[in-house]
Amino acid sequence: MTPVDALGVVGVGLILIAYAGATSGRLDARRAPALLLNLAGALLILVSLYFDFNLSAVLMEGAWALVAVIGLVRLALGGRRTPD
C-alpha cells in the first residue's frame, strides 16, 4: 500500500466513524464533529483519487465534502439552532 492509498483508507475510516456514530446515536450528523469527520474523510479520499483518478468516486467524494461544508457553514452562520 502506498502512502497515498493509506490516506484514502484513513479517509474511508473517518467517514465510517461518522456514519456509525450518527446511526448509533453517539454523534449528531448535523453537528460539527460529524461534519468535520465527513469533510476530512472526503478530502483525504479526494487526495488519493488525484493520484489514481476515478470520475465516479471523485463526484461522490466531492458531493460528500460539499454537503459537509454546507452543514458547517450553516452552523457557523446560524449558531447552534437546529430543529430537533
Distance bins in CASP14 RR format, pairs under 12 A and 6 or more apart:
PFRMAT RR
TARGET T0000
AUTHOR 0000-0000-0000
RMODE 2
METHOD distances of the structure
MODEL  1
1 7 0 0 0 0 0 1 0 0 0 0 0
1 8 0 0 0 0 1 0 0 0 0 0 0
1 9 1 0 0 1 0 0 0 0 0 0 0
1 10 0 0 0 0 0 1 0 0 0 0 0
1 48 0 0 0 0 0 1 0 0 0 0 0
2 8 0 0 0 0 0 1 0 0 0 0 0
2 9 0 0 0 0 0 1 0 0 0 0 0
2 47 0 0 0 0 0 1 0 0 0 0 0
2 48 0 0 0 0 1 0 0 0 0 0 0
2 51 0 0 0 0 1 0 0 0 0 0 0
2 52 0 0 0 0 1 0 0 0 0 0 0
3 9 0 0 0 0 0 1 0 0 0 0 0
3 10 0 0 0 0 0 1 0 0 0 0 0
3 44 0 0 0 0 0 1 0 0 0 0 0
3 47 0 0 0 0 0 1 0 0 0 0 0
3 48 0 0 0 0 1 0 0 0 0 0 0
3 51 0 0 0 0 1 0 0 0 0 0 0
4 10 0 0 0 0 0 1 0 0 0 0 0
4 11 0 0 0 0 0 1 0 0 0 0 0
4 44 0 0 0 0 1 0 0 0 0 0 0
4 45 0 0 0 0 0 1 0 0 0 0 0
4 46 0 0 0 0 0 1 0 0 0 0 0
4 47 1 0 0 1 0 0 0 0 0 0 0
4 48 1 0 1 0 0 0 0 0 0 0 0
4 49 0 0 0 0 1 0 0 0 0 0 0
4 50 0 0 0 0 1 0 0 0 0 0 0
4 51 1 0 1 0 0 0 0 0 0 0 0
4 52 1 0 0 1 0 0 0 0 0 0 0
4 53 0 0 0 0 0 1 0 0 0 0 0
5 11 0 0 0 0 0 1 0 0 0 0 0
5 12 0 0 0 0 0 1 0 0 0 0 0
5 44 0 0 0 0 0 1 0 0 0 0 0
5 45 0 0 0 0 0 1 0 0 0 0 0
5 47 0 0 0 0 0 1 0 0 0 0 0
5 48 1 0 0 1 0 0 0 0 0 0 0
5 49 0 0 0 0 0 1 0 0 0 0 0
5 51 0 0 0 0 1 0 0 0 0 0 0
5 52 1 0 0 1 0 0 0 0 0 0 0
6 12 0 0 0 0 0 1 0 0 0 0 0
6 13 0 0 0 0 0 1 0 0 0 0 0
6 44 0 0 0 0 1 0 0 0 0 0 0
6 45 0 0 0 0 0 1 0 0 0 0 0
6 47 0 0 0 0 0 1 0 0 0 0 0
6 48 0 0 0 0 1 0 0 0 0 0 0
6 51 0 0 0 0 0 1 0 0 0 0 0
7 13 0 0 0 0 0 1 0 0 0 0 0
7 14 0 0 0 0 0 1 0 0 0 0 0
7 40 0 0 0 0 0 1 0 0 0 0 0
7 41 0 0 0 0 1 0 0 0 0 0 0
7 42 0 0 0 0 0 1 0 0 0 0 0
7 43 0 0 0 0 1 0 0 0 0 0 0
7 44 1 0 1 0 0 0 0 0 0 0 0
7 45 0 0 0 0 1 0 0 0 0 0 0
7 46 0 0 0 0 1 0 0 0 0 0 0
7 47 1 0 1 0 0 0 0 0 0 0 0
7 48 1 0 1 0 0 0 0 0 0 0 0
7 49 0 0 0 0 0 1 0 0 0 0 0
7 50 0 0 0 0 0 1 0 0 0 0 0
7 51 0 0 0 0 1 0 0 0 0 0 0
7 52 0 0 0 0 0 1 0 0 0 0 0
8 14 0 0 0 0 1 0 0 0 0 0 0
8 15 0 0 0 0 0 1 0 0 0 0 0
8 16 0 0 0 0 0 1 0 0 0 0 0
8 40 0 0 0 0 0 1 0 0 0 0 0
8 41 1 0 0 1 0 0 0 0 0 0 0
8 42 0 0 0 0 0 1 0 0 0 0 0
8 43 0 0 0 0 1 0 0 0 0 0 0
8 44 1 0 1 0 0 0 0 0 0 0 0
8 45 1 0 1 0 0 0 0 0 0 0 0
8 46 0 0 0 0 1 0 0 0 0 0 0
8 47 1 0 0 1 0 0 0 0 0 0 0
8 48 1 1 0 0 0 0 0 0 0 0 0
8 49 0 0 0 0 1 0 0 0 0 0 0
8 50 0 0 0 0 0 1 0 0 0 0 0
8 51 0 0 0 0 1 0 0 0 0 0 0
8 52 0 0 0 0 1 0 0 0 0 0 0
8 54 0 0 0 0 0 1 0 0 0 0 0
8 57 0 0 0 0 0 1 0 0 0 0 0
8 61 0 0 0 0 1 0 0 0 0 0 0
9 15 0 0 0 0 0 1 0 0 0 0 0
9 16 0 0 0 0 0 1 0 0 0 0 0
9 41 0 0 0 0 0 1 0 0 0 0 0
9 44 0 0 0 0 1 0 0 0 0 0 0
9 45 0 0 0 0 1 0 0 0 0 0 0
9 47 0 0 0 0 0 1 0 0 0 0 0
9 48 0 0 0 0 1 0 0 0 0 0 0
10 16 0 0 0 0 0 1 0 0 0 0 0
10 17 0 0 0 0 0 1 0 0 0 0 0
10 37 0 0 0 0 0 1 0 0 0 0 0
10 40 0 0 0 0 1 0 0 0 0 0 0
10 41 1 0 0 1 0 0 0 0 0 0 0
10 42 0 0 0 0 0 1 0 0 0 0 0
10 43 0 0 0 0 0 1 0 0 0 0 0
10 44 1 0 1 0 0 0 0 0 0 0 0
10 45 0 0 0 0 1 0 0 0 0 0 0
10 47 0 0 0 0 0 1 0 0 0 0 0
10 48 0 0 0 0 1 0 0 0 0 0 0
11 17 0 0 0 0 1 0 0 0 0 0 0
11 18 0 0 0 0 0 1 0 0 0 0 0
11 19 0 0 0 0 0 1 0 0 0 0 0
11 37 0 0 0 0 1 0 0 0 0 0 0
11 38 0 0 0 0 1 0 0 0 0 0 0
11 39 0 0 0 0 0 1 0 0 0 0 0
11 40 1 0 0 1 0 0 0 0 0 0 0
11 41 1 1 0 0 0 0 0 0 0 0 0
11 42 1 0 0 1 0 0 0 0 0 0 0
11 43 0 0 0 0 1 0 0 0 0 0 0
11 44 1 1 0 0 0 0 0 0 0 0 0
11 45 1 0 1 0 0 0 0 0 0 0 0
11 46 0 0 0 0 1 0 0 0 0 0 0
11 47 0 0 0 0 1 0 0 0 0 0 0
11 48 0 0 0 0 1 0 0 0 0 0 0
11 49 0 0 0 0 0 1 0 0 0 0 0
11 61 0 0 0 0 1 0 0 0 0 0 0
11 64 0 0 0 0 0 1 0 0 0 0 0
11 65 0 0 0 0 0 1 0 0 0 0 0
12 18 0 0 0 0 0 1 0 0 0 0 0
12 19 0 0 0 0 0 1 0 0 0 0 0
12 37 0 0 0 0 0 1 0 0 0 0 0
12 38 0 0 0 0 0 1 0 0 0 0 0
12 40 0 0 0 0 0 1 0 0 0 0 0
12 41 1 0 0 1 0 0 0 0 0 0 0
12 42 0 0 0 0 1 0 0 0 0 0 0
12 44 0 0 0 0 1 0 0 0 0 0 0
12 45 1 0 0 1 0 0 0 0 0 0 0
12 46 0 0 0 0 0 1 0 0 0 0 0
12 48 0 0 0 0 1 0 0 0 0 0 0
12 49 0 0 0 0 0 1 0 0 0 0 0
12 57 0 0 0 0 0 1 0 0 0 0 0
12 60 0 0 0 0 0 1 0 0 0 0 0
12 61 0 0 0 0 0 1 0 0 0 0 0
12 64 0 0 0 0 0 1 0 0 0 0 0
13 19 0 0 0 0 1 0 0 0 0 0 0
13 20 0 0 0 0 1 0 0 0 0 0 0
13 21 0 0 0 0 0 1 0 0 0 0 0
13 37 0 0 0 0 1 0 0 0 0 0 0
13 38 0 0 0 0 0 1 0 0 0 0 0
13 40 0 0 0 0 0 1 0 0 0 0 0
13 41 1 0 0 1 0 0 0 0 0 0 0
13 42 0 0 0 0 0 1 0 0 0 0 0
13 44 0 0 0 0 1 0 0 0 0 0 0
13 45 0 0 0 0 1 0 0 0 0 0 0
14 20 0 0 0 0 0 1 0 0 0 0 0
14 21 0 0 0 0 0 1 0 0 0 0 0
14 27 0 0 0 0 0 1 0 0 0 0 0
14 33 0 0 0 0 0 1 0 0 0 0 0
14 34 0 0 0 0 0 1 0 0 0 0 0
14 35 0 0 0 0 0 1 0 0 0 0 0
14 36 0 0 0 0 1 0 0 0 0 0 0
14 37 1 0 1 0 0 0 0 0 0 0 0
14 38 1 0 0 1 0 0 0 0 0 0 0
14 39 0 0 0 0 1 0 0 0 0 0 0
14 40 1 0 1 0 0 0 0 0 0 0 0
14 41 1 0 1 0 0 0 0 0 0 0 0
14 42 0 0 0 0 1 0 0 0 0 0 0
14 43 0 0 0 0 1 0 0 0 0 0 0
14 44 1 0 0 1 0 0 0 0 0 0 0
14 45 0 0 0 0 1 0 0 0 0 0 0
14 61 0 0 0 0 0 1 0 0 0 0 0
14 64 0 0 0 0 0 1 0 0 0 0 0
14 65 0 0 0 0 0 1 0 0 0 0 0
14 68 0 0 0 0 0 1 0 0 0 0 0
15 21 0 0 0 0 0 1 0 0 0 0 0
15 22 0 0 0 0 0 1 0 0 0 0 0
15 29 0 0 0 0 0 1 0 0 0 0 0
15 34 0 0 0 0 0 1 0 0 0 0 0
15 35 0 0 0 0 0 1 0 0 0 0 0
15 36 0 0 0 0 0 1 0 0 0 0 0
15 37 1 0 0 1 0 0 0 0 0 0 0
15 38 1 0 1 0 0 0 0 0 0 0 0
15 39 0 0 0 0 1 0 0 0 0 0 0
15 40 0 0 0 0 1 0 0 0 0 0 0
15 41 1 0 1 0 0 0 0 0 0 0 0
15 42 1 0 0 1 0 0 0 0 0 0 0
15 43 0 0 0 0 0 1 0 0 0 0 0
15 44 0 0 0 0 1 0 0 0 0 0 0
15 45 1 0 0 1 0 0 0 0 0 0 0
15 46 0 0 0 0 0 1 0 0 0 0 0
15 60 0 0 0 0 0 1 0 0 0 0 0
15 61 0 0 0 0 1 0 0 0 0 0 0
15 64 1 0 0 1 0 0 0 0 0 0 0
15 65 0 0 0 0 0 1 0 0 0 0 0
15 67 0 0 0 0 0 1 0 0 0 0 0
15 68 0 0 0 0 1 0 0 0 0 0 0
16 22 0 0 0 0 0 1 0 0 0 0 0
16 23 0 0 0 0 0 1 0 0 0 0 0
16 24 0 0 0 0 0 1 0 0 0 0 0
16 27 0 0 0 0 0 1 0 0 0 0 0
16 34 0 0 0 0 0 1 0 0 0 0 0
16 37 0 0 0 0 1 0 0 0 0 0 0
16 38 0 0 0 0 0 1 0 0 0 0 0
16 41 0 0 0 0 1 0 0 0 0 0 0
16 45 0 0 0 0 0 1 0 0 0 0 0
17 23 0 0 0 0 0 1 0 0 0 0 0
17 24 0 0 0 0 0 1 0 0 0 0 0
17 26 0 0 0 0 1 0 0 0 0 0 0
17 27 0 0 0 0 1 0 0 0 0 0 0
17 33 0 0 0 0 1 0 0 0 0 0 0
17 34 0 0 0 0 1 0 0 0 0 0 0
17 36 0 0 0 0 0 1 0 0 0 0 0
17 37 1 0 1 0 0 0 0 0 0 0 0
17 38 0 0 0 0 1 0 0 0 0 0 0
17 40 0 0 0 0 0 1 0 0 0 0 0
17 41 0 0 0 0 1 0 0 0 0 0 0
18 24 0 0 0 0 0 1 0 0 0 0 0
18 25 0 0 0 0 0 1 0 0 0 0 0
18 26 0 0 0 0 0 1 0 0 0 0 0
18 27 1 0 0 1 0 0 0 0 0 0 0
18 28 0 0 0 0 0 1 0 0 0 0 0
18 29 1 0 0 1 0 0 0 0 0 0 0
18 30 0 0 0 0 0 1 0 0 0 0 0
18 31 0 0 0 0 0 1 0 0 0 0 0
18 32 0 0 0 0 0 1 0 0 0 0 0
18 33 0 0 0 0 1 0 0 0 0 0 0
18 34 1 0 1 0 0 0 0 0 0 0 0
18 35 0 0 0 0 1 0 0 0 0 0 0
18 36 0 0 0 0 1 0 0 0 0 0 0
18 37 1 1 0 0 0 0 0 0 0 0 0
18 38 1 0 1 0 0 0 0 0 0 0 0
18 39 0 0 0 0 1 0 0 0 0 0 0
18 40 0 0 0 0 1 0 0 0 0 0 0
18 41 0 0 0 0 1 0 0 0 0 0 0
18 42 0 0 0 0 0 1 0 0 0 0 0
18 64 0 0 0 0 0 1 0 0 0 0 0
18 67 0 0 0 0 0 1 0 0 0 0 0
18 68 0 0 0 0 1 0 0 0 0 0 0
19 25 0 0 0 0 0 1 0 0 0 0 0
19 26 0 0 0 0 0 1 0 0 0 0 0
19 27 0 0 0 0 1 0 0 0 0 0 0
19 29 0 0 0 0 1 0 0 0 0 0 0
19 34 0 0 0 0 1 0 0 0 0 0 0
19 37 0 0 0 0 1 0 0 0 0 0 0
19 38 0 0 0 0 1 0 0 0 0 0 0
19 41 0 0 0 0 0 1 0 0 0 0 0
19 64 0 0 0 0 0 1 0 0 0 0 0
20 26 1 0 0 1 0 0 0 0 0 0 0
20 27 0 0 0 0 1 0 0 0 0 0 0
20 29 0 0 0 0 0 1 0 0 0 0 0
20 34 0 0 0 0 0 1 0 0 0 0 0
20 37 0 0 0 0 0 1 0 0 0 0 0
21 27 1 0 1 0 0 0 0 0 0 0 0
21 28 0 0 0 0 1 0 0 0 0 0 0
21 29 0 0 0 0 1 0 0 0 0 0 0
21 31 0 0 0 0 0 1 0 0 0 0 0
21 33 0 0 0 0 1 0 0 0 0 0 0
21 34 1 0 0 1 0 0 0 0 0 0 0
21 37 0 0 0 0 1 0 0 0 0 0 0
21 38 0 0 0 0 0 1 0 0 0 0 0
22 28 1 0 0 1 0 0 0 0 0 0 0
22 29 1 0 1 0 0 0 0 0 0 0 0
22 30 0 0 0 0 1 0 0 0 0 0 0
22 31 0 0 0 0 1 0 0 0 0 0 0
22 33 0 0 0 0 0 1 0 0 0 0 0
22 34 1 0 1 0 0 0 0 0 0 0 0
22 35 0 0 0 0 0 1 0 0 0 0 0
22 37 0 0 0 0 1 0 0 0 0 0 0
22 38 0 0 0 0 1 0 0 0 0 0 0
23 29 0 0 0 0 1 0 0 0 0 0 0
23 34 0 0 0 0 0 1 0 0 0 0 0
24 34 0 0 0 0 0 1 0 0 0 0 0
25 31 0 0 0 0 0 1 0 0 0 0 0
25 34 0 0 0 0 0 1 0 0 0 0 0
26 33 0 0 0 0 1 0 0 0 0 0 0
26 34 0 0 0 0 1 0 0 0 0 0 0
26 37 0 0 0 0 0 1 0 0 0 0 0
27 33 1 0 1 0 0 0 0 0 0 0 0
27 34 1 0 1 0 0 0 0 0 0 0 0
27 35 0 0 0 0 1 0 0 0 0 0 0
27 36 0 0 0 0 0 1 0 0 0 0 0
27 37 1 0 0 1 0 0 0 0 0 0 0
27 38 0 0 0 0 0 1 0 0 0 0 0
28 34 1 0 0 1 0 0 0 0 0 0 0
28 35 0 0 0 0 1 0 0 0 0 0 0
28 37 0 0 0 0 0 1 0 0 0 0 0
28 71 0 0 0 0 0 1 0 0 0 0 0
28 75 0 0 0 0 0 1 0 0 0 0 0
28 80 0 0 0 0 0 1 0 0 0 0 0
28 82 0 0 0 0 1 0 0 0 0 0 0
28 84 0 0 0 0 1 0 0 0 0 0 0
29 35 1 0 0 1 0 0 0 0 0 0 0
29 36 0 0 0 0 0 1 0 0 0 0 0
29 37 0 0 0 0 0 1 0 0 0 0 0
29 38 0 0 0 0 1 0 0 0 0 0 0
29 67 0 0 0 0 0 1 0 0 0 0 0
29 68 0 0 0 0 1 0 0 0 0 0 0
29 71 0 0 0 0 1 0 0 0 0 0 0
29 75 0 0 0 0 0 1 0 0 0 0 0
29 82 0 0 0 0 0 1 0 0 0 0 0
30 38 0 0 0 0 0 1 0 0 0 0 0
30 67 0 0 0 0 0 1 0 0 0 0 0
30 68 0 0 0 0 0 1 0 0 0 0 0
30 70 0 0 0 0 0 1 0 0 0 0 0
30 71 1 0 0 1 0 0 0 0 0 0 0
30 72 0 0 0 0 0 1 0 0 0 0 0
30 74 0 0 0 0 1 0 0 0 0 0 0
30 75 1 0 0 1 0 0 0 0 0 0 0
30 78 0 0 0 0 0 1 0 0 0 0 0
30 79 0 0 0 0 0 1 0 0 0 0 0
30 80 0 0 0 0 1 0 0 0 0 0 0
30 81 0 0 0 0 0 1 0 0 0 0 0
30 82 1 0 1 0 0 0 0 0 0 0 0
30 83 0 0 0 0 1 0 0 0 0 0 0
30 84 0 0 0 0 1 0 0 0 0 0 0
31 37 0 0 0 0 0 1 0 0 0 0 0
31 38 0 0 0 0 0 1 0 0 0 0 0
31 68 0 0 0 0 0 1 0 0 0 0 0
31 71 0 0 0 0 1 0 0 0 0 0 0
31 72 0 0 0 0 1 0 0 0 0 0 0
31 74 0 0 0 0 0 1 0 0 0 0 0
31 75 1 0 0 1 0 0 0 0 0 0 0
31 79 0 0 0 0 0 1 0 0 0 0 0
31 80 0 0 0 0 1 0 0 0 0 0 0
31 82 0 0 0 0 1 0 0 0 0 0 0
31 84 0 0 0 0 0 1 0 0 0 0 0
32 38 0 0 0 0 0 1 0 0 0 0 0
32 39 0 0 0 0 1 0 0 0 0 0 0
32 40 0 0 0 0 0 1 0 0 0 0 0
32 68 0 0 0 0 1 0 0 0 0 0 0
32 69 0 0 0 0 0 1 0 0 0 0 0
32 71 0 0 0 0 1 0 0 0 0 0 0
32 72 1 0 0 1 0 0 0 0 0 0 0
32 73 0 0 0 0 0 1 0 0 0 0 0
32 74 0 0 0 0 0 1 0 0 0 0 0
32 75 1 0 1 0 0 0 0 0 0 0 0
32 76 0 0 0 0 1 0 0 0 0 0 0
32 79 0 0 0 0 0 1 0 0 0 0 0
32 80 0 0 0 0 1 0 0 0 0 0 0
32 82 0 0 0 0 0 1 0 0 0 0 0
33 39 0 0 0 0 0 1 0 0 0 0 0
33 40 0 0 0 0 0 1 0 0 0 0 0
33 68 0 0 0 0 0 1 0 0 0 0 0
33 72 0 0 0 0 0 1 0 0 0 0 0
33 75 0 0 0 0 0 1 0 0 0 0 0
34 40 0 0 0 0 0 1 0 0 0 0 0
34 41 0 0 0 0 0 1 0 0 0 0 0
34 67 0 0 0 0 0 1 0 0 0 0 0
34 68 0 0 0 0 1 0 0 0 0 0 0
34 71 0 0 0 0 1 0 0 0 0 0 0
34 72 0 0 0 0 0 1 0 0 0 0 0
34 75 0 0 0 0 0 1 0 0 0 0 0
35 41 0 0 0 0 0 1 0 0 0 0 0
35 42 0 0 0 0 0 1 0 0 0 0 0
35 64 0 0 0 0 0 1 0 0 0 0 0
35 65 0 0 0 0 0 1 0 0 0 0 0
35 66 0 0 0 0 0 1 0 0 0 0 0
35 67 0 0 0 0 1 0 0 0 0 0 0
35 68 1 0 1 0 0 0 0 0 0 0 0
35 69 0 0 0 0 1 0 0 0 0 0 0
35 70 0 0 0 0 1 0 0 0 0 0 0
35 71 1 0 1 0 0 0 0 0 0 0 0
35 72 1 0 1 0 0 0 0 0 0 0 0
35 73 0 0 0 0 1 0 0 0 0 0 0
35 74 0 0 0 0 1 0 0 0 0 0 0
35 75 1 0 0 1 0 0 0 0 0 0 0
35 76 0 0 0 0 0 1 0 0 0 0 0
35 82 0 0 0 0 0 1 0 0 0 0 0
36 42 0 0 0 0 0 1 0 0 0 0 0
36 43 0 0 0 0 0 1 0 0 0 0 0
36 65 0 0 0 0 0 1 0 0 0 0 0
36 68 1 0 0 1 0 0 0 0 0 0 0
36 69 0 0 0 0 0 1 0 0 0 0 0
36 71 0 0 0 0 0 1 0 0 0 0 0
36 72 1 0 0 1 0 0 0 0 0 0 0
36 75 0 0 0 0 0 1 0 0 0 0 0
37 43 0 0 0 0 0 1 0 0 0 0 0
37 44 0 0 0 0 0 1 0 0 0 0 0
37 64 0 0 0 0 0 1 0 0 0 0 0
37 65 0 0 0 0 0 1 0 0 0 0 0
37 68 0 0 0 0 1 0 0 0 0 0 0
37 72 0 0 0 0 0 1 0 0 0 0 0
38 44 0 0 0 0 0 1 0 0 0 0 0
38 45 0 0 0 0 0 1 0 0 0 0 0
38 61 0 0 0 0 0 1 0 0 0 0 0
38 62 0 0 0 0 0 1 0 0 0 0 0
38 63 0 0 0 0 0 1 0 0 0 0 0
38 64 1 0 0 1 0 0 0 0 0 0 0
38 65 1 0 0 1 0 0 0 0 0 0 0
38 66 0 0 0 0 0 1 0 0 0 0 0
38 67 1 0 0 1 0 0 0 0 0 0 0
38 68 1 0 1 0 0 0 0 0 0 0 0
38 69 0 0 0 0 1 0 0 0 0 0 0
38 70 0 0 0 0 0 1 0 0 0 0 0
38 71 0 0 0 0 1 0 0 0 0 0 0
38 72 0 0 0 0 1 0 0 0 0 0 0
39 45 0 0 0 0 0 1 0 0 0 0 0
39 46 0 0 0 0 0 1 0 0 0 0 0
39 61 0 0 0 0 0 1 0 0 0 0 0
39 62 0 0 0 0 0 1 0 0 0 0 0
39 63 0 0 0 0 0 1 0 0 0 0 0
39 64 0 0 0 0 1 0 0 0 0 0 0
39 65 1 0 1 0 0 0 0 0 0 0 0
39 66 0 0 0 0 1 0 0 0 0 0 0
39 67 0 0 0 0 1 0 0 0 0 0 0
39 68 1 1 0 0 0 0 0 0 0 0 0
39 69 1 0 0 1 0 0 0 0 0 0 0
39 70 0 0 0 0 0 1 0 0 0 0 0
39 71 0 0 0 0 1 0 0 0 0 0 0
39 72 1 0 0 1 0 0 0 0 0 0 0
39 73 0 0 0 0 0 1 0 0 0 0 0
40 46 0 0 0 0 0 1 0 0 0 0 0
40 47 0 0 0 0 0 1 0 0 0 0 0
40 61 0 0 0 0 0 1 0 0 0 0 0
40 64 0 0 0 0 0 1 0 0 0 0 0
40 65 0 0 0 0 1 0 0 0 0 0 0
40 68 0 0 0 0 1 0 0 0 0 0 0
40 69 0 0 0 0 0 1 0 0 0 0 0
40 72 0 0 0 0 0 1 0 0 0 0 0
41 47 0 0 0 0 1 0 0 0 0 0 0
41 48 0 0 0 0 0 1 0 0 0 0 0
41 49 0 0 0 0 0 1 0 0 0 0 0
41 61 0 0 0 0 1 0 0 0 0 0 0
41 62 0 0 0 0 0 1 0 0 0 0 0
41 64 0 0 0 0 1 0 0 0 0 0 0
41 65 0 0 0 0 1 0 0 0 0 0 0
41 68 0 0 0 0 1 0 0 0 0 0 0
42 48 0 0 0 0 0 1 0 0 0 0 0
42 49 0 0 0 0 0 1 0 0 0 0 0
42 57 0 0 0 0 0 1 0 0 0 0 0
42 58 0 0 0 0 0 1 0 0 0 0 0
42 59 0 0 0 0 0 1 0 0 0 0 0
42 60 0 0 0 0 1 0 0 0 0 0 0
42 61 1 0 1 0 0 0 0 0 0 0 0
42 62 1 0 0 1 0 0 0 0 0 0 0
42 63 0 0 0 0 1 0 0 0 0 0 0
42 64 1 0 1 0 0 0 0 0 0 0 0
42 65 1 1 0 0 0 0 0 0 0 0 0
42 66 0 0 0 0 1 0 0 0 0 0 0
42 67 0 0 0 0 1 0 0 0 0 0 0
42 68 1 0 0 1 0 0 0 0 0 0 0
42 69 0 0 0 0 1 0 0 0 0 0 0
43 49 0 0 0 0 0 1 0 0 0 0 0
43 50 0 0 0 0 0 1 0 0 0 0 0
43 58 0 0 0 0 0 1 0 0 0 0 0
43 61 0 0 0 0 1 0 0 0 0 0 0
43 62 0 0 0 0 1 0 0 0 0 0 0
43 64 0 0 0 0 1 0 0 0 0 0 0
43 65 1 0 1 0 0 0 0 0 0 0 0
43 66 0 0 0 0 0 1 0 0 0 0 0
43 68 0 0 0 0 1 0 0 0 0 0 0
43 69 0 0 0 0 0 1 0 0 0 0 0
44 50 0 0 0 0 0 1 0 0 0 0 0
44 61 0 0 0 0 1 0 0 0 0 0 0
44 64 0 0 0 0 0 1 0 0 0 0 0
44 65 0 0 0 0 0 1 0 0 0 0 0
45 51 0 0 0 0 0 1 0 0 0 0 0
45 52 0 0 0 0 0 1 0 0 0 0 0
45 54 0 0 0 0 0 1 0 0 0 0 0
45 57 1 0 0 1 0 0 0 0 0 0 0
45 58 0 0 0 0 1 0 0 0 0 0 0
45 59 0 0 0 0 0 1 0 0 0 0 0
45 60 0 0 0 0 1 0 0 0 0 0 0
45 61 1 0 1 0 0 0 0 0 0 0 0
45 62 0 0 0 0 1 0 0 0 0 0 0
45 63 0 0 0 0 0 1 0 0 0 0 0
45 64 0 0 0 0 1 0 0 0 0 0 0
45 65 0 0 0 0 1 0 0 0 0 0 0
46 52 0 0 0 0 0 1 0 0 0 0 0
46 53 0 0 0 0 0 1 0 0 0 0 0
46 54 0 0 0 0 0 1 0 0 0 0 0
46 57 0 0 0 0 1 0 0 0 0 0 0
46 58 1 0 0 1 0 0 0 0 0 0 0
46 59 0 0 0 0 0 1 0 0 0 0 0
46 60 0 0 0 0 1 0 0 0 0 0 0
46 61 1 0 1 0 0 0 0 0 0 0 0
46 62 1 0 0 1 0 0 0 0 0 0 0
46 63 0 0 0 0 0 1 0 0 0 0 0
46 64 0 0 0 0 1 0 0 0 0 0 0
46 65 1 0 0 1 0 0 0 0 0 0 0
46 66 0 0 0 0 0 1 0 0 0 0 0
47 53 0 0 0 0 0 1 0 0 0 0 0
47 58 0 0 0 0 0 1 0 0 0 0 0
47 61 0 0 0 0 1 0 0 0 0 0 0
47 62 0 0 0 0 0 1 0 0 0 0 0
47 65 0 0 0 0 0 1 0 0 0 0 0
48 54 0 0 0 0 1 0 0 0 0 0 0
48 57 0 0 0 0 1 0 0 0 0 0 0
48 58 0 0 0 0 0 1 0 0 0 0 0
48 61 0 0 0 0 1 0 0 0 0 0 0
49 55 0 0 0 0 1 0 0 0 0 0 0
49 56 0 0 0 0 0 1 0 0 0 0 0
49 57 1 0 1 0 0 0 0 0 0 0 0
49 58 1 0 1 0 0 0 0 0 0 0 0
49 59 0 0 0 0 0 1 0 0 0 0 0
49 60 0 0 0 0 1 0 0 0 0 0 0
49 61 1 0 0 1 0 0 0 0 0 0 0
49 62 0 0 0 0 1 0 0 0 0 0 0
49 64 0 0 0 0 0 1 0 0 0 0 0
49 65 0 0 0 0 0 1 0 0 0 0 0
50 57 0 0 0 0 0 1 0 0 0 0 0
50 58 0 0 0 0 1 0 0 0 0 0 0
50 61 0 0 0 0 0 1 0 0 0 0 0
51 58 0 0 0 0 0 1 0 0 0 0 0
52 58 0 0 0 0 0 1 0 0 0 0 0
53 59 0 0 0 0 0 1 0 0 0 0 0
53 61 0 0 0 0 0 1 0 0 0 0 0
54 60 0 0 0 0 1 0 0 0 0 0 0
54 61 0 0 0 0 1 0 0 0 0 0 0
55 61 0 0 0 0 0 1 0 0 0 0 0
55 62 0 0 0 0 0 1 0 0 0 0 0
56 62 0 0 0 0 0 1 0 0 0 0 0
56 63 0 0 0 0 0 1 0 0 0 0 0
57 63 0 0 0 0 0 1 0 0 0 0 0
57 64 0 0 0 0 0 1 0 0 0 0 0
58 64 0 0 0 0 0 1 0 0 0 0 0
58 65 0 0 0 0 0 1 0 0 0 0 0
59 65 0 0 0 0 0 1 0 0 0 0 0
59 66 0 0 0 0 0 1 0 0 0 0 0
60 66 0 0 0 0 0 1 0 0 0 0 0
60 67 0 0 0 0 0 1 0 0 0 0 0
61 67 0 0 0 0 0 1 0 0 0 0 0
61 68 0 0 0 0 0 1 0 0 0 0 0
62 68 0 0 0 0 1 0 0 0 0 0 0
62 69 0 0 0 0 1 0 0 0 0 0 0
62 70 0 0 0 0 0 1 0 0 0 0 0
63 69 0 0 0 0 0 1 0 0 0 0 0
63 70 0 0 0 0 0 1 0 0 0 0 0
64 70 0 0 0 0 0 1 0 0 0 0 0
64 71 0 0 0 0 0 1 0 0 0 0 0
65 71 0 0 0 0 0 1 0 0 0 0 0
65 72 0 0 0 0 0 1 0 0 0 0 0
66 72 0 0 0 0 0 1 0 0 0 0 0
66 73 0 0 0 0 0 1 0 0 0 0 0
67 73 0 0 0 0 0 1 0 0 0 0 0
67 74 0 0 0 0 0 1 0 0 0 0 0
68 74 0 0 0 0 0 1 0 0 0 0 0
68 75 0 0 0 0 0 1 0 0 0 0 0
69 75 0 0 0 0 0 1 0 0 0 0 0
69 76 0 0 0 0 0 1 0 0 0 0 0
70 76 0 0 0 0 0 1 0 0 0 0 0
70 77 0 0 0 0 0 1 0 0 0 0 0
71 77 0 0 0 0 1 0 0 0 0 0 0
71 78 0 0 0 0 0 1 0 0 0 0 0
71 79 0 0 0 0 0 1 0 0 0 0 0
71 82 0 0 0 0 1 0 0 0 0 0 0
72 78 0 0 0 0 0 1 0 0 0 0 0
72 79 0 0 0 0 0 1 0 0 0 0 0
73 79 0 0 0 0 0 1 0 0 0 0 0
74 80 0 0 0 0 0 1 0 0 0 0 0
74 81 0 0 0 0 1 0 0 0 0 0 0
74 82 0 0 0 0 1 0 0 0 0 0 0
75 81 0 0 0 0 1 0 0 0 0 0 0
75 82 0 0 0 0 1 0 0 0 0 0 0
END
